[in-house]
Amino acid sequence: MGGPHGGPFLLFHGSSWDSAAVLCFLLTLSEVGSQNSKACALWCPPNSSCVNGTACRCAPGFISFSGEIFTNPLESCDDINECGPPSPVDCGSSADCQNTEGGYYCTCSPGYEPVSGPAVFQNESENTCRDVDECQHRPRVCKGRSICINTQGNYTCQCPPGLEFNPDDLRHCTDKDECSSGEHRCHNSTICVNTVGSYTCHCHQGWVPKPGFQDKQMITICEEISFPAWMAPPGIKSQRLSAFFERVQEMSRDFKPATAKKSMQDLIGSVDDLLKNSGDLESLGQSSKHVTATHLLSGLEEILRTLARAIPKGSFTYRSDDDTELSLVVQEQGKGNVTVGQSHARILLDWAVAAAAGESGPSVVGILSSLNMKKLLANASLKLDLEKLKETYESPVRGAKVTLLSAVSSVFLSNPNTEKLDSNVSFAFTLHEQPELKPRQELICAFWKNDGNGNGSWATSGCWRMGSGNGSVTCQCSHLSSFAILMAHYDVEDPKLALITKVGLALSLACLLLCILTFLLVRPIQGSRTTVHLHLCICLFVGSAIFLAGIENEGGEVGTRCRLVAVLLHYCFLAAFCWMSLEGVELYFLVVRVFQGQGLRKLWLCLIGYGVPLIIVGISAGAYSKGYGREKFCWLNFEGGFLWSFVGPVTFIVLGNAIIFVITVWKLTQKFSEINPDIKKLKKVRVLTITAIAQLFVLGCTWVFGLLLFDPESWVLSYIFSILNCLQGFFLFVLYCLLNKKVREEYRKWACMVAGNRYSEFATTTSASGSSHNQTQALRPSESGM
């Protein structure tokens, strides 16, 4: 940098000899200069160049006191400050001039940078400086949670609400504790919990947000958890059930959130006592039992879900004296899977499905397993996928008989909307019975489905079995409810057997009608045995017609129509068997005591044939009217041994007729030998065989196959029994009409009258038959001509 310029000033002081010496030196220089006026000056200072022997020129960017060219050897070239006044260099906006030794350069001001071109330039035309956004720098210029705000050529740091600057670093924000400072606005029903930059208001333990509010918000308002209202199901009259709900109301009045665990234990104990000592619940109908079970399951789920929110976070397990188990897990909402297990069942699900929509409090996952609940759910119906089962068994499936093999396990979450979950839930159920599966049987994962009217039934939609082994069954479901493992025994319809039954019954009805008309219109065969045959055919005709028209219960519900059909079938078939027994009695009088009497009178026959079954049906209906009607068929129910009201009398009659059959065949063998000892053996065997077969079918001994049909899977006995009994009317028509000579003559006579022909053989045949008839009547007036 240049300083002030000025020539030398020589002051002469001292002695004369010193002055003379200086003068001599100057004269010498003057002489030299005059001699070398065109040579380069040797005294030019730094940053300058020689002009001639007496002058120097300062380099560009430098200047002397005298100007660019100077002649004074005592002057120097100093730097020119181009960036300073009076005429600074114009670098343009957002740029600064930087002076250098002998020059200058322009750079962008702090906070700016060139968009293009070099970082150093000389004038405004080369300036491309633009603002730098320091907030985009990494690492961040504003530390922690502070917010960076860019400005032209600079930036500022600000703290968000709830934070304040750290006194030691004004670029770093720290949390401000509103709870301890008293700056929060939490309601007095909540607790202030400080968070980074803010705070939340939490409900006290045992409190829940009021309707319209959410937990852990700044405006949360809470209320104390209350015991949910639970009343008895409407329309169910039971003293035991009423006493149970009175106990529930007492628990509701005494409930305190701090004693929620004890309340849950007391509730489970009360339910166990209700189901274990059911009392008059046992006398309820199946529908009422299922309504009660549905009400208990849904109510327990709601109450346990509510009370679980009042207990501290963590796990809770309770097992009652009756082996009812409750397992709970309460924790803050999280990610991943959760497993809840006990001895009866285990469940694996995603935490995401446990929380209710919009809920910010702890989530609850619970499972309640009860063995006693099986009492109310016994004989419940099962809704099946009939099309799928038809493909599996290649025949229509009319239904299934189910057996519970596990405890009934109810699963509940904080989320009450579990009809369709975002992810499937896995279960593992412990089997309390180890069945040996037979054909048409399988283990299924079922759930109790509420039909919307308070009733319910087992269903399988949305659930499937994954596997089984080691005494447990694994299932997966896309929804939650009350679950159990069932063994289903499918009732697979045999199309061939159904066709045989319908065709056989239709043919039997036609033949029975012909028999009835024959016994009423053919006078030569009138007698006590014909009376028995007539009423036997009437009972079989009415019973077969009712069976063909109304045996199937289409709706599945046992109503008045189905019960009436079952009562009529019970009476008609018992009456038919009574008339079969009277046929045996008549046969006994005819063959064994042929010379000792004429049998029973017609009045006694009717009293016994219709009175005895009426008494049996009346006693059965009065003792247990609900025994009439089943879910699939309008017949006697198997419960409580009610079927013996039919099987007992039938067994007695069949066995009695079998004894009469043996005695009759033995007596006939003796009589044939006495009448004609020389009869041909073949003819004797033929007559005995025809007689034995006739008695076998007429006396109802074919029902022996039905009594031996203990296993429904025995298709051989099923076919034999169905064919023989469906064709009983046909056999009666053949044996008592077509094989009777007098009946055949009457049929021939009727045919001729219809055709309008008179054959000469008719008179001869009639005369011969009349003679034969007189001879027979002489032996036994009541003989039918067999």
C-alpha positions in Angstrom: 0.0 0.0 0.0 1.5 3.4 -0.9 2.4 6.1 1.7 2.9 9.9 1.3 5.3 11.1 -1.3 7.9 13.9 -0.8 11.6 14.9 -1.8 14.5 14.8 0.5 15.4 17.8 2.6 19.1 18.1 3.5 20.0 20.2 6.4 23.6 21.2 6.6 24.9 21.6 10.0 28.3 21.0 11.5 31.7 21.9 10.4 32.8 23.2 7.1 34.7 20.1 6.1 31.5 18.0 6.3 29.8 20.5 4.0 32.5 20.4 1.6 32.4 16.6 1.4 28.6 16.6 0.6 29.0 19.2 -2.0 31.8 17.3 -3.6 29.5 14.2 -3.7 26.6 16.1 -5.4 28.9 17.5 -7.9 30.2 14.1 -8.7 26.6 12.8 -9.3 25.8 15.7 -11.5 28.8 15.0 -13.6 27.8 11.4 -13.9 24.2 12.3 -14.8 25.3 14.6 -17.4 27.5 11.9 -18.9 24.7 9.2 -18.9 21.4 11.0 -19.4 20.1 8.2 -21.7 20.9 5.3 -19.3 18.4 3.4 -17.0 18.1 4.7 -13.4 19.5 2.4 -10.9 17.5 3.7 -7.9 13.9 2.7 -9.1 12.0 1.3 -6.0 10.1 -2.1 -5.9 6.9 -2.3 -8.0 8.3 0.1 -10.6 10.3 0.0 -13.8 12.9 2.2 -15.3 11.8 4.8 -17.8 15.3 6.4 -18.4 18.3 7.4 -16.4 16.4 9.9 -14.4 12.7 8.6 -14.1 10.8 5.5 -12.9 7.2 4.2 -13.7 5.1 2.5 -11.1 3.7 -0.9 -12.1 -0.1 -1.2 -12.8 -2.0 -1.1 -9.6 0.7 1.0 -7.9 1.3 4.8 -7.8 3.9 7.2 -6.3 3.4 10.5 -4.7 4.2 12.3 -7.9 2.1 10.1 -10.1 2.7 7.1 -12.3 6.2 8.4 -13.4 8.5 10.0 -10.8 12.1 11.2 -10.8 12.7 11.5 -7.1 14.8 8.7 -5.9 13.3 9.0 -2.5 9.7 8.2 -3.6 8.2 4.6 -3.7 5.3 2.9 -5.6 2.4 2.1 -3.3 -0.6 -0.2 -4.0 -3.8 1.4 -5.3 -7.0 0.4 -3.4 -9.4 -0.1 -6.3 -12.2 -1.1 -3.9 -12.1 2.1 -2.0 -13.2 5.6 -2.7 -13.2 7.9 -4.5 -14.2 5.6 -7.4 -14.7 2.0 -6.3 -15.0 -0.9 -8.7 -18.7 -1.9 -9.3 -18.9 -5.7 -8.7 -22.7 -5.8 -9.0 -25.4 -6.7 -6.4 -24.8 -9.3 -3.7 -21.0 -9.2 -4.4 -18.0 -7.7 -2.6 -14.7 -6.2 -3.9 -11.5 -7.6 -2.5 -8.3 -5.6 -2.9 -5.0 -7.3 -3.7 -1.4 -6.3 -4.0 -1.4 -4.5 -7.3 -5.0 -5.5 -8.2 -8.5 -6.6 -7.0 -11.2 -9.2 -7.6 -15.0 -9.6 -7.0 -16.6 -12.4 -5.0 -20.3 -13.2 -3.9 -21.2 -11.8 -0.6 -21.6 -14.2 2.4 -24.9 -16.1 2.0 -24.7 -16.0 -1.8 -23.0 -18.1 -4.4 -22.5 -17.9 -8.2 -25.1 -19.7 -10.3 -22.6 -20.2 -13.1 -19.1 -19.1 -14.0 -16.0 -18.7 -11.7 -16.3 -17.8 -8.1 -13.9 -14.8 -8.7 -14.7 -12.1 -11.3 -13.7 -8.6 -12.2 -16.9 -6.6 -12.9 -20.7 -6.6 -12.8 -21.2 -8.2 -16.2 -19.6 -11.4 -14.8 -21.8 -11.4 -11.6 -24.1 -14.4 -11.3 -24.6 -14.4 -7.5 -27.8 -15.8 -6.0 -29.0 -16.4 -2.4 -27.9 -19.6 -0.7 -30.6 -21.6 1.2 -28.6 -22.5 4.3 -31.6 -24.5 5.6 -30.9 -27.2 3.1 -27.3 -27.7 4.2 -26.3 -30.9 5.8 -25.6 -31.1 8.6 -28.3 -28.8 9.6 -27.3 -25.3 10.7 -30.2 -25.2 13.2 -29.7 -28.0 15.8 -32.2 -30.4 17.4 -35.9 -29.6 16.9 -35.3 -25.9 16.0 -36.7 -24.7 12.7 -34.5 -23.0 10.1 -35.9 -20.1 8.2 -34.0 -18.8 5.2 -33.5 -15.1 4.5 -31.7 -13.1 1.8 -28.1 -13.9 2.4 -28.7 -15.4 5.8 -31.0 -17.6 8.0 -32.6 -17.6 11.4 -33.4 -20.5 13.8 -36.8 -20.6 15.6 -38.2 -23.0 18.2 -41.5 -24.7 17.6 -44.3 -24.3 20.1 -43.5 -26.2 23.3 -39.7 -25.7 22.9 -37.3 -23.0 23.9 -33.7 -22.0 23.0 -30.9 -23.6 24.9 -29.1 -20.7 26.7 -25.8 -22.2 25.8 -26.6 -22.6 22.1 -29.1 -20.3 20.5 -29.4 -22.7 17.5 -30.5 -25.6 19.6 -34.1 -25.9 21.0 -34.9 -28.0 24.1 -38.3 -29.2 25.5 -40.4 -27.0 27.7 -42.2 -29.0 30.4 -45.7 -27.6 30.4 -46.9 -30.0 33.1 -44.4 -28.9 35.7 -44.7 -25.2 34.8 -48.5 -25.3 35.0 -48.9 -24.1 31.4 -51.1 -27.1 30.4 -54.9 -27.0 30.1 -55.7 -30.6 31.0 -59.1 -31.3 32.6 -59.1 -32.2 36.2 -60.3 -35.7 35.3 -57.0 -36.4 33.5 -53.3 -36.4 34.2 -50.9 -34.2 32.3 -48.0 -36.1 30.7 -45.2 -34.0 29.2 -44.0 -34.9 25.7 -41.3 -33.4 23.5 -42.7 -30.1 22.3 -46.1 -30.6 23.8 -48.1 -32.5 26.4 -51.1 -35.0 26.5 -53.9 -35.5 29.0 -54.3 -39.1 30.1 -57.3 -40.7 31.8 -56.7 -41.9 35.4 -56.5 -45.7 35.9 -60.0 -47.0 35.9 -61.3 -44.1 33.8 -62.2 -43.9 30.1 -62.8 -40.9 27.8 -66.3 -39.6 27.7 -68.3 -40.2 24.5 -67.0 -37.9 21.8 -63.5 -37.6 23.3 -60.3 -39.6 22.9 -57.6 -40.5 25.4 -54.2 -38.8 25.3 -55.4 -35.6 23.7 -55.1 -32.0 25.0 -58.9 -31.7 25.3 -59.5 -35.2 26.8 -62.3 -35.4 29.4 -62.7 -38.7 31.2 -65.3 -40.5 33.3 -65.1 -43.4 35.7 -65.6 -46.9 34.2 -69.0 -48.4 35.1 -70.3 -51.9 35.0 -72.2 -52.4 31.8 -75.9 -52.9 32.1 -76.9 -56.6 31.5 -80.5 -57.8 31.8 -82.1 -61.2 31.4 -83.0 -62.3 27.9 -86.7 -61.4 27.1 -89.1 -64.3 26.8 -87.1 -66.8 28.9 -88.8 -67.9 32.1 -86.4 -69.4 34.5 -85.9 -68.9 38.2 -82.3 -69.8 38.1 -81.6 -67.3 35.3 -83.5 -64.6 37.1 -81.5 -65.2 40.3 -78.3 -65.0 38.2 -79.1 -61.6 36.8 -80.2 -60.3 40.2 -76.6 -61.2 41.3 -75.2 -59.4 38.3 -77.2 -56.3 39.2 -75.8 -56.4 42.7 -72.3 -56.7 41.3 -73.0 -53.6 39.1 -74.1 -51.5 42.1 -71.0 -52.5 44.2 -68.5 -52.1 41.3 -65.4 -50.0 41.8 -62.7 -49.7 39.1 -60.0 -50.6 41.7 -61.6 -54.0 42.2 -62.1 -54.8 38.5 -60.1 -58.1 38.8 -62.2 -59.3 41.7 -65.4 -58.4 39.8 -64.4 -60.5 36.8 -63.6 -63.4 39.1 -67.0 -63.1 40.8 -68.8 -62.9 37.5 -67.1 -66.1 36.2 -68.0 -67.9 39.4 -71.6 -66.8 39.1 -71.8 -68.1 35.5 -70.2 -71.4 36.5 -72.7 -71.8 39.3 -75.6 -71.0 36.9 -74.5 -73.6 34.4 -73.4 -76.3 36.8 -76.5 -76.2 38.9 -78.8 -75.3 36.0 -82.1 -76.3 37.8 -85.0 -75.3 35.6 -82.8 -74.4 32.7 -82.7 -78.1 31.9 -86.5 -78.0 31.2 -86.2 -75.2 28.6 -86.6 -76.1 25.0 -83.7 -76.3 22.7 -84.5 -72.9 21.1 -84.7 -71.2 24.6 -81.4 -72.8 25.6 -79.7 -71.5 22.5 -81.2 -68.0 23.1 -79.8 -68.1 26.7 -76.4 -69.3 25.5 -76.3 -66.5 22.9 -77.2 -63.9 25.5 -74.6 -65.2 28.0 -71.8 -65.3 25.5 -72.4 -61.8 24.1 -72.9 -60.3 27.6 -69.8 -61.8 29.0 -67.7 -60.6 26.1 -69.0 -57.0 26.5 -68.5 -56.9 30.3 -65.0 -58.5 30.3 -63.9 -56.1 27.5 -65.0 -53.1 29.6 -63.6 -54.3 33.0 -60.3 -55.2 31.4 -59.7 -51.5 30.7 -59.8 -50.8 34.4 -56.9 -53.2 35.3 -53.2 -52.2 35.1 -51.2 -53.0 31.9 -49.8 -56.5 31.7 -51.1 -60.0 31.7 -53.9 -61.5 33.9 -55.0 -65.1 34.1 -57.8 -66.6 36.3 -59.0 -70.2 36.5 -62.1 -71.1 38.4 -62.8 -74.2 40.4 -65.0 -75.5 37.5 -62.1 -75.2 35.1 -63.3 -72.0 33.4 -60.3 -69.9 32.4 -59.9 -66.2 31.6 -56.7 -64.9 30.0 -56.0 -61.2 29.3 -53.2 -59.1 27.9 -53.5 -55.3 28.3 -50.8 -53.0 26.9 -50.2 -49.9 24.8 -50.9 -50.2 21.1 -47.9 -51.7 19.3 -46.8 -53.6 16.3 -46.1 -57.3 15.7 -48.0 -60.4 17.0 -49.3 -61.2 20.4 -50.1 -64.7 21.9 -52.6 -65.3 24.6 -52.7 -68.9 25.9 -54.3 -71.1 28.5 -54.9 -74.9 29.0 -58.1 -74.9 26.8 -57.0 -72.7 23.9 -54.3 -70.4 22.5 -54.7 -67.4 20.1 -52.2 -65.6 17.9 -53.1 -62.3 16.3 -51.6 -59.0 15.1 -51.8 -56.1 17.6 -53.0 -53.9 14.7 -56.4 -55.6 14.8 -56.8 -55.4 18.6 -57.3 -51.6 18.8 -60.6 -50.0 18.0 -60.7 -47.3 15.3 -59.7 -43.9 16.7 -58.7 -45.3 20.1 -55.5 -44.2 21.6 -55.6 -46.0 25.0 -54.3 -49.4 25.9 -55.5 -52.4 23.8 -57.1 -55.5 25.3 -56.9 -59.1 24.0 -58.8 -61.7 26.0 -60.1 -65.3 25.8 -62.7 -66.9 28.1 -63.0 -70.7 27.9 -65.9 -72.6 29.5 -66.6 -76.3 29.6 -70.0 -75.8 31.3 -71.3 -73.8 28.3 -71.6 -77.1 26.4 -74.8 -77.9 28.4 -76.7 -75.0 26.7 -75.2 -75.6 23.3 -75.9 -79.4 23.1 -77.8 -80.5 19.9 -77.4 -77.1 18.3 -77.8 -77.0 14.6 -74.8 -76.5 12.2 -75.0 -74.4 9.1 -73.1 -76.2 6.4 -71.8 -75.4 2.9 -74.0 -78.0 1.3 -72.7 -77.5 -2.2 -69.1 -78.1 -1.1 -70.1 -81.2 0.9 -72.1 -82.5 -2.0 -69.0 -82.4 -4.1 -67.0 -84.1 -1.4 -69.4 -87.0 -0.8 -70.9 -87.1 -4.3 -74.4 -87.1 -2.8 -76.7 -84.5 -1.2 -76.0 -83.8 2.5 -79.2 -83.2 4.5 -77.5 -82.1 7.7 -75.1 -83.1 10.4 -75.2 -84.3 14.0 -72.5 -82.5 15.9 -70.6 -83.3 19.1 -68.6 -80.8 21.1 -65.0 -81.9 21.7 -63.5 -78.8 23.3 -64.4 -76.0 25.6 -66.4 -73.1 24.2 -63.8 -70.2 23.9 -65.0 -66.6 23.5 -62.3 -64.2 22.1 -62.7 -60.4 22.6 -60.6 -57.3 21.8 -60.7 -53.6 22.5 -62.0 -53.5 18.9 -65.7 -54.6 19.0 -66.0 -54.7 15.2 -64.5 -58.1 14.6 -66.8 -59.4 11.8 -64.1 -58.9 9.3 -60.5 -58.6 10.4 -57.6 -57.1 8.3 -55.5 -60.2 9.1 -56.4 -63.8 10.0 -56.3 -65.0 13.6 -54.8 -68.4 14.5 -56.2 -70.7 17.2 -55.1 -73.9 18.9 -57.9 -75.8 20.8 -57.3 -78.6 23.3 -59.5 -81.6 22.7 -61.1 -83.0 25.9 -62.2 -86.1 24.0 -60.2 -88.1 21.5 -62.7 -89.5 19.0 -62.1 -92.2 16.4 -63.4 -90.8 13.2 -65.6 -93.0 11.1 -66.7 -92.5 7.5 -68.7 -89.3 7.0 -67.3 -87.8 10.1 -64.7 -85.0 10.5 -63.4 -82.4 12.9 -64.4 -78.9 12.1 -63.6 -75.4 13.5 -67.0 -73.8 14.2 -68.2 -70.6 15.8 -71.4 -69.6 17.5 -73.3 -67.3 15.1 -76.0 -64.9 16.3 -78.9 -64.9 13.9 -79.9 -61.4 14.8 -83.1 -62.5 16.7 -81.3 -63.5 19.9 -81.0 -67.2 18.8 -77.9 -68.8 17.3 -76.4 -71.8 15.7 -73.0 -73.2 14.8 -71.4 -72.1 11.6 -68.1 -72.6 9.7 -67.9 -69.7 7.3 -64.7 -67.8 7.5 -63.0 -70.5 9.6 -61.0 -73.5 8.4 -59.0 -76.3 10.0 -55.2 -76.1 9.5 -54.2 -79.4 11.1 -54.5 -81.6 14.2 -52.3 -83.7 16.4 -51.2 -84.3 20.0 -54.7 -83.7 21.3 -55.2 -80.3 19.7 -56.7 -78.8 16.6 -55.3 -75.7 14.9 -57.6 -73.3 13.1 -57.6 -70.0 11.3 -60.5 -67.5 11.1 -61.0 -64.1 9.5 -63.4 -63.0 12.3 -63.9 -63.4 16.0 -66.7 -64.9 18.0 -67.1 -67.9 20.4 -65.4 -70.9 19.0 -65.3 -74.7 19.6 -64.1 -77.9 17.9 -67.0 -80.1 16.7 -67.1 -83.6 15.4 -69.7 -83.5 12.6 -71.4 -86.7 11.5 -72.9 -85.9 8.1 -76.3 -87.2 7.0 -75.5 -88.0 3.4 -78.6 -88.8 1.4 -78.4 -92.0 -0.7 -80.2 -91.1 -4.0 -80.8 -94.8 -4.8 -82.3 -95.6 -1.5 -84.5 -92.5 -1.6 -85.7 -93.5 -5.1 -86.4 -97.1 -3.9 -88.3 -95.7 -0.9 -90.5 -93.3 -2.9 -91.3 -95.8 -5.7 -91.9 -98.6 -3.2 -94.2 -96.5 -1.1 -96.1 -95.3 -4.1 -96.6 -99.0 -5.3 -97.5 -100.0 -1.7 -100.1 -97.3 -1.4 -101.7 -98.4 -4.7 -101.7 -102.1 -3.6 -103.1 -101.2 -0.1 -105.9 -99.3 -1.7 -106.8 -102.3 -3.8 -106.7 -104.5 -0.7 -109.0 -102.1 1.2 -111.5 -102.1 -1.7 -111.2 -105.9 -2.1 -111.9 -106.6 1.6 -114.8 -104.2 1.6 -116.5 -105.4 -1.6 -115.7 -109.1 -1.9 -118.4 -110.8 0.1 -117.3 -114.5 0.0 -114.2 -113.7 2.1 -115.9 -111.7 4.8 -114.9 -112.9 8.3 -112.9 -112.0 11.4 -109.5 -112.5 9.6 -110.7 -110.3 6.7 -111.6 -107.6 9.3 -108.1 -107.8 10.7 -106.6 -107.6 7.2 -108.9 -104.6 6.3 -107.8 -102.5 9.3 -104.2 -103.5 8.9 -104.2 -102.2 5.4 -106.1 -99.0 6.4 -103.4 -98.2 9.1 -100.6 -99.0 6.7 -102.2 -96.9 4.0 -102.7 -93.8 6.2 -99.3 -94.2 7.8 -97.5 -94.6 4.4 -99.3 -91.7 2.9 -98.4 -89.4 5.8 -94.8 -90.7 5.7 -94.5 -90.0 2.0 -96.0 -86.6 2.2 -94.6 -85.1 5.4 -91.7 -87.1 6.9 -89.1 -84.5 5.9 -88.8 -81.4 8.0 -87.8 -78.8 5.4 -87.3 -75.8 7.6 -85.2 -77.4 10.3 -87.4 -76.0 13.1 -89.7 -78.4 15.0 -93.1 -76.7 14.6 -96.7 -77.7 15.1 -97.0 -79.3 11.7 -93.9 -81.5 12.3 -95.1 -82.6 15.7 -98.5 -83.5 14.4 -97.0 -85.6 11.6 -94.8 -87.4 14.1 -97.8 -88.1 16.4 -99.9 -89.5 13.5 -97.0 -91.6 12.3 -96.5 -92.9 15.8 -100.2 -93.8 16.1 -100.7 -95.3 12.6 -97.6 -97.6 12.8 -98.4 -98.7 16.3 -101.9 -99.4 15.2 -100.6 -101.4 12.2 -98.4 -103.5 14.5 -101.4 -104.1 16.9 -103.4 -105.4 14.0 -100.5 -107.5 13.0 -100.5 -109.0 16.5 -104.2 -109.6 16.2 -103.5 -111.4 12.9 -101.1 -113.6 14.9 -103.8 -114.3 17.4 -106.3 -115.1 14.7 -103.8 -117.4 13.0 -103.2 -119.1 16.3 -106.9 -119.7 16.8 -107.2 -120.9 13.2 -104.3 -123.4 13.2 -103.6 -124.3 16.8 -107.1 -124.2 18.3 -109.1 -124.9 15.2 -111.7 -127.0 17.1 -111.8 -124.9 20.3 -113.3 -121.6 19.3 -113.8 -118.9 16.7 -111.4 -116.2 17.9 -112.2 -112.6 19.1 -115.3 -110.7 18.2 -115.1 -107.7 15.9 -115.7 -105.2 18.7 -112.8 -106.5 20.8 -110.6 -106.5 17.7 -111.3 -102.8 17.1 -110.8 -101.9 20.8 -107.5 -103.6 20.9 -106.3 -102.6 17.4 -107.0 -98.8 17.9 -107.3 -98.5 21.7 -103.9 -99.8 22.7 -101.9 -97.5 20.4 -104.1 -94.6 21.4 -103.2 -95.2 25.1 -99.5 -95.5 24.3 -99.4 -92.3 22.2 -101.5 -90.4 24.8 -99.2 -91.4 27.6 -96.1 -90.5 25.5 -97.4 -87.1 24.4 -98.5 -86.2 27.9 -95.2 -87.2 29.5 -92.9 -85.5 26.9 -94.6 -83.8 24.1 -91.3 -82.3 22.9 -90.2 -85.8 22.0 -92.2 -85.6 18.7 -90.3 -84.0 15.9 -86.6 -83.8 14.8 -84.6 -81.2 12.9 -84.6 -83.2 9.7 -87.5 -85.7 10.1 -90.9 -85.5 11.6 -90.4 -88.6 13.7 -89.7 -89.5 17.3 -86.8 -87.8 19.0 -83.9 -89.9 20.3 -83.4 -87.8 23.4 -84.2 -89.4 26.8 -85.0 -92.7 25.3 -88.3 -91.4 23.9 -87.9 -93.7 20.8 -88.7 -96.6 23.1 -92.3 -95.5 23.2 -92.4 -97.0 19.6 -89.5 -99.5 19.7 -90.7 -101.2 22.9 -94.2 -102.2 21.7 -93.0 -103.0 18.3 -90.3 -105.3 19.7 -92.8 -107.1 21.9 -95.2 -107.6 18.9 -92.5 -108.7 16.5 -91.2 -111.2 19.0 -94.7 -112.4 19.8 -95.5 -112.9 16.1 -92.2 -114.7 15.6 -93.2 -117.2 18.3 -96.6 -117.6 16.7 -94.9 -118.0 13.3 -92.8 -120.9 14.7 -95.7 -122.6 16.4 -97.9 -122.2 13.3 -95.3 -123.7 10.9 -94.8 -126.6 13.3 -98.6 -127.2 13.6 -99.0 -127.0 9.9 -96.3 -129.6 9.4 -98.2 -132.0 11.7 -101.6 -131.3 10.1 -100.2 -131.9 6.5 -98.9 -135.3 7.7 -102.2 -136.2 9.4 -104.4 -135.2 6.5 -102.4 -137.0 3.7 -99.5 -139.0 4.8 -98.7 -139.9 1.2 -98.4 -136.3 0.0 -95.5 -135.7 -2.2 -92.5 -134.3 -0.5 -92.0 -131.5 -3.0 -95.6 -130.3 -2.8 -95.4 -130.3 1.0 -92.3 -128.2 1.0 -93.8 -125.8 -1.5 -97.0 -125.3 0.5 -95.1 -124.9 3.7 -92.7 -122.4 2.1 -95.5 -120.2 0.7 -97.3 -120.3 4.0 -94.2 -119.4 5.9 -93.3 -116.5 3.6 -96.9 -115.2 3.8 -96.8 -115.1 7.6 -93.3 -113.6 7.6 -94.4 -110.5 5.7 -97.9 -110.2 7.0 -96.9 -110.5 10.7 -94.3 -107.8 10.3 -91.3 -109.9 11.0 -89.4 -107.9 8.5 -89.1 -105.2 11.1 -86.5 -107.4 12.7 -84.1 -105.9 10.2 -85.0 -102.5 11.5 -84.3 -103.5 15.1 -80.9 -104.9 14.0 -80.1 -101.7 12.2 -78.0 -100.1 15.0 -75.3 -98.7 12.6 -76.7 -96.3 10.0 -73.6 -96.9 7.9 -74.7 -100.6 7.3 -76.0 -100.0 3.8 -76.9 -103.7 3.3 -79.4 -103.8 6.2 -80.6 -100.4 5.2 -81.5 -101.5 1.7 -83.1 -104.8 2.9 -85.2 -103.0 5.5 -86.3 -100.3 3.1 -87.2 -102.6 0.3 -89.1 -105.1 2.4 -91.1 -102.5 4.4 -91.9 -100.2 1.5 -93.3 -103.2 -0.4 -95.3 -104.5 2.4 -98.5 -103.3 0.8 -97.6 -105.0 -2.4 -96.9 -108.3 -0.5 -100.3 -108.0 1.3 -102.1 -107.5 -2.0 -100.3 -110.6 -3.6 -100.8 -112.9 -0.6 -104.4 -111.9 0.4 -105.8 -111.0 -2.9 -104.0 -112.5 -5.9 -103.3 -115.9 -4.2 -106.9 -116.2 -2.9 -109.0 -118.2 -5.4 -112.3 -116.5 -4.3 -110.8 -113.0 -4.8 -109.5 -114.0 -8.2 -112.9 -115.2 -9.2 -114.4 -111.9 -8.1 -111.8 -110.0 -10.0 -112.6 -112.2 -13.1 -116.3 -111.5 -12.6 -115.7 -107.8 -12.3 -113.5 -107.8 -15.4 -116.2 -109.6 -17.4 -118.9 -107.2 -16.2 -116.7 -104.3 -17.3 -115.9 -105.9 -20.7 -119.6 -106.9 -21.2 -118.8 -110.6 -22.0 -120.4 -113.7 -20.7 -118.3 -116.8 -20.8 -119.8 -120.2 -20.5 -116.9 -121.1 -18.2 -118.1 -118.4 -15.8 -121.1 -120.4 -14.6 -119.1 -123.6 -14.3 -116.3 -121.8 -12.4 -118.8 -120.1 -10.1 -120.6 -123.4 -9.4 -117.3 -125.1 -8.6 -116.1 -122.3 -6.4 -119.4 -122.2 -4.6 -119.2 -125.9 -3.9 -115.6 -125.5 -2.7 -116.6 -122.6 -0.5 -119.4 -124.6 1.2 -117.0 -127.4 1.9 -114.5 -124.9 3.4 -117.2 -123.2 5.5 -118.1 -126.6 6.9 -114.6 -126.9 8.2 -114.1 -123.2 9.3 -116.7 -120.5 8.5 -114.1 -117.8 9.0 -111.5 -119.3 6.6 -110.5 -116.9 3.9 -109.6 -119.5 1.3 -105.8 -119.3 1.7 
